[in-house]
Amino acid sequence: MSSVKQYMKFVKPYKWKIFWTILVGIIKFGIPLLMPLILKYVIDDIIGADMSDTDKITNLFWIMGISFAVFLVLRPPIEYIRQYLAQWVGNKILYDIRDKLFDHIQKLSLKFYSQTKTGEIISRVINDVEQTKNFVITGLMNIWLDLITILIAIAIMLTMDVSLTIVSIILFPLFGFAIKYFFGRLRRLTRERSQALAEVQGHLHERVQGVPVTRSFALEDYEQGQFQSRNRNFLDKALHHTDWNAKTFAVTNTITDLAPLLVIAFAGYQVIIGDVTLGTMMAFVGYMERVYSPLRRLINSSTTLVQAIASIDRVFEFMNEKYDIVDKENAIEPGRVKGTVEFCNVSFTYDEEEQSVLSNIHLNVEKGETIALVGMSGGGKSTLISLIPRFYDVTGGAIKVDGIDIRDMKARSLRNNIGMVLQDNILFSESIATNIRMGKPDATDEEVIAAAKDANAHDFIESLPYGYDTLVGERGVKLSGGQKQRVAIARVFLKNPPILIFDEATSALDLESEHLIQETMERLASERTTFIVAHRLATITHADRIVVIENGQIVEVGSHNELMNLQGHYYDLYQIQHLDDVKA
């Protein structure tokens, strides 16, 4: 399905509003079409009429009085209604599209986000969607109004003089050919310019977030060059687009300027030989403006429409991005699970062309058991736990929760049973209370405070200037690493899930903060099925079982003491970290 057809699905609910907008617009544009007729009447039927000056003045006052009434009383409210309806429809459609896009954004896989810049996504949701409004206002309203205006003007002109009318529209075919020739290429150039702008925005968003890195490595000059490269690419695309656009206007405006000259020449000759009246000539000259002004607007509208369609293409290219994780038609909602987890010969690869990250992982985890995953970096530990909440789907084998394949469950219901604390937990730039409520949006203040106390966060929160209403800044920049972790743990306490995942939750903290967070994590893990990915082995010696993963495979499983006695991979890792020997 083409992007325009998809866009029309968002337009369809407002079709009657658009109809009334066009109808009111016809009246709005139709009123000015009276002006040349008024001029003709004044010249031919008043000034040139065989009557007394008193009668002429009386008739003039009457016709002008009626005209003033129409233009002063009738036209302003019609103009207001048309403008309001047009903008209302356009903005409602944009609202619906952005609402749908945000829902789409939340369903896209982590794989997609690992390959796409945040700034480019924002550019499509904000800039491109905004541009599509012109398709509604221009393409579905103004173009039709301009065409109807032209047809009404031509119909009026035909009633006055057929030959003059033919001369007036003789250049229409040439005008149509120019539009077809120029605007086919303009759509592609517009799309290229929009993509170049999105690349600039994506690069800018990423570099603004990375300013501390740029400063610490003194990379300002290097980064300036990187930005200039992308900015230059956008400039080149923009100038190429501008060049073609300028050629379009040069040709089409020349055509629209030649047409009135032809009418003046032919009408002047007709007046001289007495075939038409002076009033008719003046009316035709007036109608040329009424015919070719809409044509000039159509040129502008065509340019605007091309830009809008290019933006529609980009919006729906993004909206049509397929989901990697899709619920089955008969997927079940498990409710609150008990917490048994089975890895049945699980294999996984991020890309079919790449080698497997995990191979034949088999592990049974009982309800309430704490499992620690250790091993060298890149061994597949974080990948394995990311499969549990279905951030990715296994490419071989199965993962079962309470004996049910998680692919047979609705993903959201599954994730409602899982709480995660990561190495770098993202906090939103709102209050601490709001961030804790991410675990349970409808939680009361008392529940939020209780969760903070369980996470050893209440005391430091109370010491902040505004307590729980303190804004944490973007990504929690106003809080220390340990404070951020405690807020993240508090929202998991509030969620109260049966399955917990800690992925390097203390690796970036100092020893004092690590000890405090470790104590809190152990309290949270009580009577819950818990998975811990840890680099520092001293933090996981309490685990019921420790699973050593190397090169995507399980090489050892056992308690701390069992693995130390085995003196295998785990023993070697423990010695590398210069920890004290632990004897059985």
C-alpha positions as CSV (number, residue, x, y, z in Angstrom):
1,M,0.0,0.0,0.0
2,S,1.4,3.4,-0.9
3,S,2.2,5.9,1.8
4,V,-0.5,8.3,0.6
5,K,-3.2,5.6,0.8
6,Q,-2.0,4.9,4.3
7,Y,-2.2,8.6,5.2
8,M,-5.7,8.7,3.8
9,K,-6.8,6.3,6.5
10,F,-6.0,9.0,9.1
11,V,-7.9,11.5,7.0
12,K,-11.0,9.4,6.6
13,P,-12.5,10.1,10.0
14,Y,-12.6,13.8,9.2
15,K,-13.9,13.6,5.6
16,W,-17.1,15.5,6.4
17,K,-15.2,18.2,8.1
18,I,-13.1,18.5,5.0
19,F,-16.2,18.6,2.8
20,W,-17.7,21.5,4.8
21,T,-14.3,23.2,4.8
22,I,-14.2,23.0,1.0
23,L,-17.9,24.1,0.7
24,V,-17.2,27.2,2.9
25,G,-14.0,27.8,0.9
26,I,-16.0,27.8,-2.4
27,I,-18.1,30.6,-1.0
28,K,-15.0,32.4,0.3
29,F,-13.2,32.2,-3.0
30,G,-16.4,32.8,-5.0
31,I,-17.2,36.2,-3.5
32,P,-14.1,37.9,-5.0
33,L,-15.1,36.6,-8.4
34,L,-17.9,39.2,-8.3
35,M,-15.4,42.0,-8.5
36,P,-14.8,41.9,-12.3
37,L,-18.6,41.6,-12.9
38,I,-19.1,44.7,-10.6
39,L,-16.5,46.6,-12.7
40,K,-18.1,45.6,-16.0
41,Y,-21.5,46.6,-14.7
42,V,-20.2,50.0,-13.5
43,I,-18.4,50.7,-16.8
44,D,-21.0,49.4,-19.3
45,D,-24.4,49.7,-17.4
46,I,-23.8,52.9,-15.4
47,I,-21.0,55.0,-16.7
48,G,-21.6,54.1,-20.4
49,A,-25.4,54.0,-20.1
50,D,-27.8,56.4,-21.6
51,M,-29.3,57.9,-18.4
52,S,-29.1,61.1,-16.3
53,D,-26.1,61.7,-14.0
54,T,-28.5,61.5,-11.0
55,D,-29.7,58.1,-12.1
56,K,-26.1,57.0,-12.6
57,I,-25.1,58.1,-9.2
58,T,-28.1,56.4,-7.6
59,N,-27.4,53.2,-9.4
60,L,-23.7,53.4,-8.4
61,F,-24.6,53.9,-4.7
62,W,-26.9,50.9,-4.8
63,I,-24.5,48.5,-6.4
64,M,-21.6,49.7,-4.2
65,G,-23.7,49.5,-1.1
66,I,-24.7,45.9,-1.8
67,S,-21.0,45.1,-2.6
68,F,-19.7,46.7,0.6
69,A,-22.3,44.7,2.6
70,V,-21.2,41.4,1.0
71,F,-17.5,42.1,1.5
72,L,-17.8,43.6,5.0
73,V,-20.5,41.5,6.6
74,L,-20.5,38.2,4.8
75,R,-16.9,37.5,3.9
76,P,-15.1,37.9,7.3
77,P,-17.0,35.2,9.2
78,I,-16.7,32.9,6.2
79,E,-13.0,33.5,6.1
80,Y,-12.7,32.8,9.8
81,I,-14.7,29.6,9.6
82,R,-12.7,28.2,6.6
83,Q,-9.4,29.0,8.2
84,Y,-10.4,27.5,11.6
85,L,-11.9,24.3,10.1
86,A,-8.8,23.8,7.9
87,Q,-6.4,24.2,10.7
88,W,-8.5,22.1,13.1
89,V,-8.7,19.2,10.7
90,G,-4.9,19.4,9.9
91,N,-3.9,19.5,13.6
92,K,-6.3,16.6,14.6
93,I,-4.8,14.4,11.9
94,L,-1.3,15.3,13.1
95,Y,-2.3,14.4,16.6
96,D,-3.6,11.0,15.5
97,I,-0.5,10.2,13.5
98,R,1.9,11.2,16.3
99,D,-0.2,9.2,18.8
100,K,0.1,6.2,16.5
101,L,3.8,6.7,16.0
102,F,4.5,6.9,19.7
103,D,2.6,3.6,20.2
104,H,4.7,2.2,17.3
105,I,7.9,3.5,18.9
106,Q,7.2,1.6,22.1
107,K,6.7,-1.7,20.2
108,L,9.8,-1.6,18.1
109,S,12.6,-4.0,19.0
110,L,15.8,-3.1,20.8
111,K,17.6,-4.3,17.6
112,F,16.0,-1.5,15.7
113,Y,17.1,1.1,18.2
114,S,20.6,-0.3,18.2
115,Q,20.7,0.5,14.5
116,T,18.9,3.8,14.3
117,K,19.8,7.2,15.7
118,T,17.4,8.8,18.2
119,G,17.5,12.1,16.5
120,E,16.4,10.7,13.2
121,I,13.4,9.1,14.9
122,I,12.5,12.5,16.5
123,S,12.9,14.2,13.1
124,R,10.3,11.9,11.5
125,V,7.9,12.2,14.4
126,I,8.2,16.0,14.7
127,N,9.4,17.6,11.5
128,D,8.1,15.1,8.9
129,V,4.7,14.7,10.5
130,E,4.3,18.5,10.7
131,Q,5.1,18.7,7.0
132,T,2.3,16.3,6.2
133,K,-0.3,18.8,7.4
134,N,0.3,20.6,4.2
135,F,-1.0,17.5,2.3
136,V,-4.4,18.0,4.0
137,I,-4.6,21.8,3.9
138,T,-3.0,22.1,0.5
139,G,-3.7,18.9,-1.3
140,L,-7.2,18.1,0.0
141,M,-8.5,21.6,0.4
142,N,-6.6,24.5,-1.3
143,I,-5.9,22.8,-4.6
144,W,-9.5,21.8,-5.0
145,L,-10.6,25.3,-4.0
146,D,-8.2,26.9,-6.5
147,L,-9.4,24.5,-9.3
148,I,-13.0,25.2,-8.5
149,T,-12.3,29.0,-8.5
150,I,-10.7,28.6,-11.9
151,L,-13.6,26.7,-13.3
152,I,-16.2,29.2,-12.0
153,A,-14.1,32.1,-13.4
154,I,-13.9,30.3,-16.8
155,A,-17.7,29.6,-16.7
156,I,-18.4,33.3,-16.1
157,M,-16.0,34.3,-18.8
158,L,-17.7,32.0,-21.3
159,T,-21.0,33.7,-20.7
160,M,-19.4,37.0,-21.7
161,D,-17.2,36.1,-24.7
162,V,-16.2,32.6,-25.9
163,S,-13.3,33.7,-28.1
164,L,-11.7,35.8,-25.4
165,T,-12.1,32.9,-23.0
166,I,-10.3,30.5,-25.4
167,V,-7.4,33.0,-25.7
168,S,-7.3,33.2,-21.9
169,I,-6.8,29.5,-21.4
170,I,-4.8,28.7,-24.5
171,L,-1.6,28.3,-22.5
172,F,-3.1,25.8,-20.0
173,P,-1.6,22.7,-21.8
174,L,1.9,24.2,-21.7
175,F,1.4,25.0,-18.1
176,G,0.3,21.4,-17.4
177,F,3.4,20.0,-19.2
178,A,5.7,22.2,-17.2
179,I,4.2,21.0,-13.9
180,K,4.5,17.3,-14.9
181,Y,8.1,17.7,-16.1
182,F,9.5,19.6,-13.1
183,F,7.6,18.2,-10.2
184,G,8.3,14.5,-10.8
185,R,12.0,15.1,-10.0
186,L,11.2,17.6,-7.2
187,R,9.7,14.8,-5.1
188,R,12.9,12.8,-5.1
189,L,15.0,15.9,-4.3
190,T,12.7,16.8,-1.5
191,R,13.0,13.4,0.0
192,E,16.8,13.5,-0.2
193,R,16.9,16.9,1.5
194,S,14.6,15.6,4.3
195,Q,16.9,12.6,4.9
196,A,20.0,14.8,5.0
197,L,18.3,17.1,7.6
198,A,17.4,14.0,9.7
199,E,21.0,12.9,9.6
200,V,22.1,16.3,10.9
201,Q,19.5,16.2,13.6
202,G,20.5,12.6,14.6
203,H,24.2,13.5,14.7
204,L,23.4,16.6,16.7
205,H,21.2,14.8,19.3
206,E,23.9,12.2,19.8
207,R,26.8,14.7,20.2
208,V,24.8,16.9,22.6
209,Q,24.4,13.9,24.8
210,G,28.1,13.1,24.5
211,V,29.5,16.6,25.3
212,P,31.3,15.3,28.4
213,V,33.2,12.8,26.2
214,T,34.1,15.5,23.7
215,R,35.4,17.8,26.4
216,S,37.3,15.1,28.2
217,F,39.2,14.0,25.1
218,A,39.5,17.6,23.7
219,L,37.7,16.6,20.5
220,E,36.0,19.9,19.8
221,D,37.8,20.6,16.5
222,Y,37.4,17.0,15.4
223,E,33.7,17.0,16.2
224,Q,33.3,20.4,14.5
225,G,34.6,18.8,11.3
226,Q,32.3,15.8,11.7
227,F,29.3,18.1,12.1
228,Q,30.4,20.4,9.2
229,S,30.5,17.3,7.0
230,R,26.9,16.4,7.6
231,N,25.8,20.0,7.6
232,R,27.5,20.5,4.2
233,N,25.7,17.4,2.8
234,F,22.4,18.9,3.9
235,L,23.4,22.3,2.3
236,D,24.3,20.5,-1.0
237,K,20.9,18.7,-1.0
238,A,19.1,21.9,-0.1
239,L,20.8,23.9,-2.8
240,H,20.1,21.2,-5.4
241,H,16.5,21.3,-4.4
242,T,16.4,25.1,-4.4
243,D,18.0,25.2,-7.9
244,W,15.4,22.8,-9.4
245,N,12.6,24.6,-7.5
246,A,13.8,28.0,-8.9
247,K,13.8,26.6,-12.4
248,T,10.2,25.4,-11.9
249,F,9.0,28.8,-10.7
250,A,10.9,30.6,-13.5
251,V,9.2,28.6,-16.3
252,T,5.7,28.4,-14.8
253,N,5.5,32.0,-13.8
254,T,6.6,33.0,-17.3
255,I,3.7,31.1,-18.7
256,T,1.2,32.7,-16.2
257,D,2.6,36.2,-17.1
258,L,2.3,35.7,-20.8
259,A,-1.4,34.7,-20.7
260,P,-2.7,38.1,-19.5
261,L,-0.7,39.9,-22.2
262,L,-2.3,37.7,-24.9
263,V,-5.8,38.6,-23.5
264,I,-5.0,42.4,-23.3
265,A,-3.8,42.3,-26.9
266,F,-6.7,40.3,-28.3
267,A,-9.3,42.1,-26.2
268,G,-7.9,45.5,-27.1
269,Y,-8.2,44.6,-30.8
270,Q,-11.8,43.5,-30.2
271,V,-12.7,46.7,-28.5
272,I,-11.2,48.8,-31.3
273,I,-13.2,47.0,-34.0
274,G,-16.3,47.1,-31.7
275,D,-16.9,43.4,-31.1
276,V,-16.7,43.7,-27.3
277,T,-17.4,46.5,-24.9
278,L,-14.7,48.2,-22.8
279,G,-16.4,46.9,-19.7
280,T,-16.1,43.3,-21.0
281,M,-12.4,43.9,-21.7
282,M,-11.8,45.3,-18.2
283,A,-13.8,42.3,-16.7
284,F,-11.6,39.8,-18.6
285,V,-8.4,41.5,-17.5
286,G,-9.8,41.3,-13.9
287,Y,-10.7,37.6,-14.4
288,M,-7.2,36.9,-15.7
289,E,-5.9,37.7,-12.3
290,R,-8.7,35.5,-10.8
291,V,-7.7,32.6,-13.1
292,Y,-3.9,32.9,-13.0
293,S,-3.5,33.8,-9.3
294,P,-5.0,30.4,-8.4
295,L,-2.7,28.9,-11.0
296,R,0.3,30.5,-9.4
297,R,-0.9,29.2,-6.0
298,L,-1.2,25.8,-7.6
299,I,2.5,26.1,-8.4
300,N,3.3,26.9,-4.8
301,S,0.8,24.2,-3.8
302,S,2.5,21.7,-6.0
303,T,5.9,22.4,-4.4
304,T,4.4,22.2,-1.0
305,L,2.5,19.1,-1.9
306,V,5.7,17.4,-3.2
307,Q,7.4,18.2,0.1
308,A,4.4,16.9,2.1
309,I,4.3,13.7,0.1
310,A,8.1,13.2,0.6
311,S,7.5,13.6,4.3
312,I,4.5,11.2,4.2
313,D,6.9,8.7,2.5
314,R,9.4,9.0,5.4
315,V,6.7,8.9,8.1
316,F,5.1,5.7,6.8
317,E,8.5,4.2,6.0
318,F,9.1,4.4,9.7
319,M,5.5,3.4,10.7
320,N,5.8,0.3,8.5
321,E,9.0,-0.8,10.3
322,K,8.2,-4.4,11.3
323,Y,8.2,-5.6,14.9
324,D,10.7,-8.4,15.8
325,I,8.5,-9.3,18.8
326,V,4.9,-10.0,17.9
327,D,2.3,-11.7,20.1
328,K,0.6,-14.8,18.6
329,E,-3.1,-14.6,17.8
330,N,-3.9,-17.0,20.7
331,A,-1.3,-15.7,23.1
332,I,-2.2,-16.1,26.7
333,E,-2.1,-13.6,29.6
334,P,-0.4,-15.5,32.4
335,G,-1.3,-13.2,35.3
336,R,1.1,-13.4,38.2
337,V,3.5,-16.2,37.6
338,K,5.2,-18.4,40.2
339,G,8.7,-17.8,38.8
340,T,10.1,-21.1,37.6
341,V,12.3,-20.5,34.5
342,E,13.6,-23.1,32.1
343,F,16.2,-22.6,29.3
344,C,15.7,-25.5,26.9
345,N,18.6,-25.8,24.5
346,V,18.5,-22.0,23.8
347,S,20.5,-20.6,21.0
348,F,20.5,-17.0,19.7
349,T,22.1,-14.9,17.0
350,Y,21.5,-11.2,16.4
351,D,21.8,-11.6,12.7
352,E,21.5,-14.6,10.4
353,E,24.8,-13.8,8.8
354,E,26.6,-13.6,12.2
355,Q,27.8,-16.5,14.4
356,S,25.7,-17.5,17.4
357,V,26.0,-15.5,20.6
358,L,24.4,-18.3,22.6
359,S,24.5,-22.1,21.9
360,N,22.5,-24.9,23.5
361,I,21.9,-23.2,26.8
362,H,20.1,-25.6,29.2
363,L,19.2,-24.5,32.7
364,N,16.3,-25.1,35.1
365,V,15.7,-22.4,37.7
366,E,13.3,-23.0,40.6
367,K,10.9,-20.5,42.1
368,G,12.8,-18.2,44.6
369,E,16.2,-19.4,43.4
370,T,19.0,-16.8,42.9
371,I,21.1,-17.5,39.8
372,A,24.4,-15.5,39.2
373,L,25.7,-15.4,35.6
374,V,29.5,-14.8,35.4
375,G,32.2,-14.9,32.8
376,M,34.4,-12.8,30.6
377,S,33.0,-9.8,28.8
378,G,31.2,-10.7,25.5
379,G,30.4,-14.2,26.6
380,G,26.7,-13.8,26.3
381,K,25.5,-13.2,29.9
382,S,23.5,-9.9,29.2
383,T,22.2,-11.4,26.0
384,L,20.8,-14.4,27.9
385,I,18.9,-12.4,30.4
386,S,17.5,-10.1,27.7
387,L,15.8,-13.1,26.2
388,I,13.7,-13.6,29.4
389,P,11.5,-10.5,29.0
390,R,11.5,-11.1,25.2
391,F,13.5,-8.1,24.3
392,Y,14.7,-10.5,21.6
393,D,13.2,-13.9,20.7
394,V,15.4,-17.1,20.8
395,T,16.5,-18.4,17.4
396,G,16.7,-21.9,18.7
397,G,15.2,-23.8,21.6
398,A,12.8,-22.2,24.1
399,I,12.5,-20.4,27.3
400,K,9.6,-21.4,29.6
401,V,8.1,-19.7,32.6
402,D,6.0,-21.9,34.8
403,G,6.3,-24.5,32.1
404,I,4.8,-22.2,29.3
405,D,6.9,-21.1,26.3
406,I,7.2,-17.3,26.7
407,R,6.5,-16.9,23.0
408,D,3.0,-18.2,23.8
409,M,2.5,-15.4,26.3
410,K,1.6,-11.8,25.6
411,A,4.8,-9.9,25.9
412,R,3.4,-7.1,28.1
413,S,1.9,-9.7,30.5
414,L,5.2,-11.5,30.7
415,R,7.1,-8.2,31.4
416,N,4.6,-7.3,34.1
417,N,6.1,-10.2,36.0
418,I,9.7,-9.1,35.6
419,G,11.6,-6.3,37.4
420,M,15.0,-5.1,36.0
421,V,17.8,-3.1,37.5
422,L,20.5,-2.3,35.0
423,Q,24.0,-0.8,35.2
424,D,22.8,2.4,33.7
425,N,19.2,2.8,34.7
426,I,17.4,5.6,32.8
427,L,15.5,8.1,34.9
428,F,13.2,10.6,33.3
429,S,13.7,14.3,33.8
430,E,10.8,14.5,36.2
431,S,10.4,14.2,39.9
432,I,11.8,11.3,42.0
433,A,8.2,10.3,42.9
434,T,7.2,10.1,39.2
435,N,10.3,7.9,38.5
436,I,9.5,5.6,41.3
437,R,5.9,5.3,40.1
438,M,7.1,3.9,36.8
439,G,6.9,0.6,38.7
440,K,3.2,1.2,39.5
441,P,1.7,4.3,37.9
442,D,-1.4,4.4,40.1
443,A,0.6,4.0,43.4
444,T,-0.3,6.2,46.3
445,D,2.2,8.5,48.0
446,E,2.4,6.1,50.9
447,E,3.2,3.2,48.6
448,V,5.9,5.3,46.9
449,I,7.5,6.2,50.3
450,A,7.3,2.6,51.5
451,A,9.1,1.4,48.3
452,A,11.8,4.1,48.8
453,K,12.3,3.0,52.4
454,D,12.7,-0.6,51.2
455,A,15.3,0.5,48.7
456,N,17.3,2.6,51.3
457,A,16.4,5.7,49.3
458,H,14.0,7.5,51.7
459,D,16.7,9.3,53.7
460,F,18.6,10.8,50.8
461,I,15.3,11.8,49.1
462,E,14.1,13.6,52.2
463,S,17.4,15.5,52.3
464,L,16.9,16.9,48.8
465,P,15.5,20.5,48.5
466,Y,12.0,19.4,47.4
467,G,12.0,15.8,48.7
468,Y,10.1,13.4,46.5
469,D,9.1,16.4,44.2
470,T,12.8,17.1,43.3
471,L,13.4,17.0,39.5
472,V,16.2,14.6,38.7
473,G,17.3,16.2,35.4
474,E,17.7,14.4,32.0
475,R,18.7,10.8,32.6
476,G,18.9,11.5,36.3
477,V,22.0,13.7,36.0
478,K,21.4,15.5,39.3
479,L,21.7,12.3,41.3
480,S,24.8,10.3,42.1
481,G,25.2,6.8,40.7
482,G,24.2,5.1,43.9
483,Q,21.2,7.4,44.3
484,K,20.0,6.6,40.8
485,Q,20.3,2.9,41.5
486,R,18.3,3.1,44.7
487,V,15.5,5.0,42.9
488,A,15.6,2.3,40.2
489,I,15.4,-0.4,42.9
490,A,12.6,1.5,44.6
491,R,10.4,1.3,41.5
492,V,11.1,-2.5,41.3
493,F,10.0,-2.8,44.9
494,L,6.9,-0.9,44.0
495,K,6.2,-3.2,41.0
496,N,6.7,-6.3,43.3
497,P,7.4,-8.8,40.5
498,P,8.1,-12.5,41.0
499,I,11.1,-12.5,38.7
500,L,14.1,-10.1,39.1
501,I,17.0,-9.3,36.8
502,F,20.1,-7.4,37.9
503,D,22.5,-6.7,35.1
504,E,25.8,-5.3,36.4
505,A,23.7,-3.2,38.8
506,T,26.6,-2.3,41.1
507,S,29.6,-2.4,38.7
508,A,29.8,1.4,38.3
509,L,29.5,2.3,42.0
510,D,32.1,2.9,44.7
511,L,32.6,0.3,47.4
512,E,30.4,2.1,49.9
513,S,27.5,2.5,47.5
514,E,28.0,-1.0,46.2
515,H,27.7,-2.4,49.7
516,L,24.5,-0.4,50.3
517,I,22.9,-1.4,47.0
518,Q,24.0,-5.0,47.5
519,E,22.2,-5.1,50.8
520,T,19.1,-3.6,49.2
521,M,19.2,-6.1,46.3
522,E,19.4,-9.1,48.6
523,R,16.3,-7.8,50.5
524,L,14.5,-7.3,47.2
525,A,15.5,-10.8,45.9
526,S,14.0,-12.5,49.0
527,E,11.5,-15.2,47.9
528,R,11.8,-14.1,44.2
529,T,13.4,-15.8,41.3
530,T,16.5,-13.7,40.7
531,F,19.1,-13.5,37.9
532,I,22.3,-11.5,38.6
533,V,24.8,-10.6,36.0
534,A,27.9,-9.5,37.8
535,H,31.5,-8.7,37.0
536,R,32.7,-8.4,40.6
537,L,32.5,-12.0,41.9
538,A,32.5,-10.9,45.6
539,T,28.9,-9.6,45.1
540,I,27.5,-13.0,44.1
541,T,29.0,-15.5,46.4
542,H,25.6,-15.7,48.2
543,A,23.8,-17.0,45.1
544,D,22.2,-20.4,45.2
545,R,23.9,-21.3,41.9
546,I,26.6,-19.6,39.9
547,V,26.5,-20.2,36.1
548,V,29.8,-19.6,34.2
549,I,29.2,-18.7,30.6
550,E,32.0,-18.5,28.0
551,N,31.7,-18.0,24.3
552,G,27.9,-18.4,24.5
553,Q,27.9,-21.7,26.4
554,I,27.5,-22.9,29.9
555,V,30.9,-24.3,31.1
556,E,30.2,-24.6,34.9
557,V,27.3,-24.6,37.3
558,G,27.4,-24.7,41.1
559,S,27.6,-22.8,44.4
560,H,30.5,-20.6,45.2
561,N,32.2,-23.2,47.3
562,E,31.5,-26.0,44.8
563,L,33.1,-24.1,42.0
564,M,36.1,-23.0,44.1
565,N,36.7,-26.6,45.0
566,L,36.4,-27.5,41.3
567,Q,39.3,-25.1,40.5
568,G,38.0,-24.5,37.0
569,H,36.9,-21.4,35.1
570,Y,35.2,-19.8,38.0
571,Y,38.3,-20.4,40.2
572,D,40.5,-18.8,37.6
573,L,38.2,-15.7,37.3
574,Y,38.2,-15.4,41.1
575,Q,42.0,-15.5,41.3
576,I,42.3,-12.9,38.4
577,Q,40.3,-10.4,40.5
578,H,42.8,-10.9,43.4
579,L,40.2,-11.9,45.9
580,D,40.9,-14.0,49.0
581,D,40.8,-17.7,48.6
582,V,37.7,-19.2,49.9
583,K,38.0,-22.8,51.3
584,A,35.3,-25.3,51.4
